[in-house]
Amino acid sequence: MKKRKIIKFIKNLFLTALFIGGLFTLFVSVCNLTVIWSSQKKVNTQDVPKCDAIVILGAMVRGDTPSAILKARLDKGCELYFSGVADRIIMSGDHGRTDYDEVNAMKAYAVSKGVPEEHIFTDHAGFDTYDSMYRAKKIFLCEKVVVVTQAFHINRAVFLGNALGLETYGVTCSEENYRPAFFTTHVREPMARVKAVSNAVFKPKPKYLGDSIPIFGEASASWD
């Protein structure tokens, strides 16, 4: 009798776990489809319209040297700049401590490629994609931007920009010298899209805001 009760308990526990797991999987799938479907028409469009700025999202640097993933973003961003998509670039990344600085490494790289320094704005508090897009709208006062990142990341960036009232287009960059890990594309990014949907609904303020630095003003006001 006791053994039968234990078996029944285990069976019910298993069915409950299966039900909860199924609901969780459905929720994650709906969030991912929402992000992808709602942004896809503005990703890699045949003709990228004239925008207020090109937003290049930060990634790892080693000292003053951008990583391969970041170089690809910078190269594509510079290409868009020289093609006339926008005459302003926002370098948005992590500069939350003195010994780690993505944005100035990004700025220096673009200058080395021929982009005039006075056309490069630096966002030192772009700690994640949501913060970067929020600050492009609220700090730099952009109305229309094109964001540059890799294919696995682009839909989330475009989705967040548009959810914040920022007309956002996306252009993917080369992955020739960078292949995202399986965990990044199949675990981390799907869960990040769930968070993106939550951010789009609740619109929390970023960790840092500050005074506005209009994109049509002096870029030097954003430098540090």
N, C-alpha and C positions, 0 to 999 in steps of 0.2 A: 504493500500500500504506500509506504513512504517512498519507495523507489518510483512508483507511478507518479506521485506528486512532484517529485524532483524533475522527472522527464517532462511533465506538463509545464512546469515552471520554465524550464530551459527552452521549450518549444515556443511558449508565449513571449519570452524574452527575445528570442531570435526573430519572431514575426514582427515584434515592435521595432526592433533595430532595423529590420528590412524596410518597414514602412517609413520610419524617420529618414533612413538613408535615401529612399526613393523620393521623398518630398524635398530633401536637400539637393539632390541631383537635378530635380525638376526646376527648383528655384535658381540654381546656378546656370542652368541651360537657358532659362528665360532671360536672365540678366545679360548673358553673353550675346544672345540673339538680338536683344534690344540694342545693345551697344553697336554691334556690327551692322545690322540692317538700317539703323537710323543714321549712320555716318557714311555708309559705303558710297553713296552718290557724290560725296564731296572729297573722295580720296582718289588721287591720280586722275583727275578729270583731264580731258583732252586739252583744254585751254584754262590754265589757272588765271583767274581774274587779277587785275591790279589790286594790291592790298596795302594796308597801312604799314605792315611790317611782316618780316619773316621771323617766326619764332623757332629757334633751334634749342631743343631740349637737351639738357646736360647729361653727362654720363661720366664714368670713371676717368680720372686723370692720374698720371704718375709724375708727381712733381709739377713741372710746367708742360708736360707732354700729354696730349690727348690720347686716350686709348683708341684701338681700331674702330670700335663701335662709334665713338664720338667723332673721329676723323671723317667717317663716312657721312655723318650728319652735317658736319661743317662743310665738307666738299659740296654736298648737294645744296646747302643753304647759300653758299657763295655763288654757285651756278645760277640759282634762282635770282640772286641779287643782280648779277651781271646780265641776266636775260631781261631785266626790267620789271619783274613781278612786284618788287617793292624796293624803295631806296633807303630803307631802314631795317636793321636786323636787331632782334632782341636775343641776347645770349642768356638763357635762363638755366641756372644750375645751383649747385650746393656750394656756398661759401659761408658755412655756419661756424667755422672755426679758422683761426689764423694759419694753421698748418695744412689746410686743405682748401684749394681754390679752383673750382671748375671754370668759373666765368672769365677770369682774367687769362687763363690758358686758352679758352675758346676765342676770346677777343684777339689775343696775340696771333693765333693761328690764322684767323680771317685777315688780319692786317698783313701777314706775310704772303697771303694770296692776292693782295691788291685791293682789299676793301678799305675805303677811307675810314680812319679811326672815328671821325666825327659822325659817321653813320651807324655806329655800333653802340647800342644800349646794353647795359649789363644789369641783369636781375639776380642779385646775390641771395635771394630767398626763394628760389625755385626748387624747393626741397623734394617736391614730387610733381607729377603731371597736373594734378588739380591745382596746386599752388601756382604753378607756372601760368596756366590758362586764366585763373582768377586774377592774378596780378597783371597780366597783359591787358585785361579789361579795366580793372579798377585803379591800377597804379599808372600804367602807360597810356590809358584812355584810348586803346585801340577799338575800332569798330569792326574791322575786317582783317583777318590774318591768314597766312598760310603757315602751317606747322610742319616741321621736318623731323622724321624719326624713322626707325625700321618698320617693316611691314607688320611684325607681330604686335607692335605698340601703337600704330597709327590710328586705328579705329577708336581706341579709348581716348586719345588726345583730341581727336576731332569731335567726338561725342561730348566730352566735357566742355570744350570751348563753346559749342553751340548751346549746350544746356545752360551756360552762364550768360547767354545773350550776346555772345561774340561770334559773328559770322566767321566760321572757321573752315578752311580747306586743308587737305593733307597731301603731302608728297613724300613718298617713301624713298629712302636712299639705298645705296648699294649694300649688299651683304657679302660681297666677294671675299673680303678679308675678315668677316665675322659671321659665325654661325651660332645663333642663340641655342643654349642648352635645352634639352628636352624638358627639364623642370621649369625653365623660364616660360616656354611657349605653351606647355600643357598643364601646368599646375599654377605657377605664380600669376601669369597673365589672366587666365580665367577667373581667379579669385580677385585680382585687381579690378576686373570689370564689374564684379559684384559690388565692390566698394565704390566704383565710379557711379553706379546707378544710385547708391545711397547718397553720395555727394550731390548728384544732380537733383535729387528730391529735397534734401535738407539744406544744401548750400552753406555749409559751415565756413566761417572765416578762416583764412590761412593763419599760420603761426605768426607771421609778420605781415603788416601792411605798410603804413607810413604815408608820407606825403606823395601826392601825384607827381609824375615826371612825364608830361605829355610827349607822345612819340614824335610830334612835329616840333618839339622844342630842342634844347641843347642836350646832346647825348652825354656830354661831360657831367651833367647833373646826376647821372646814374653811376658814375665811375667810383671805384674805391681802391 
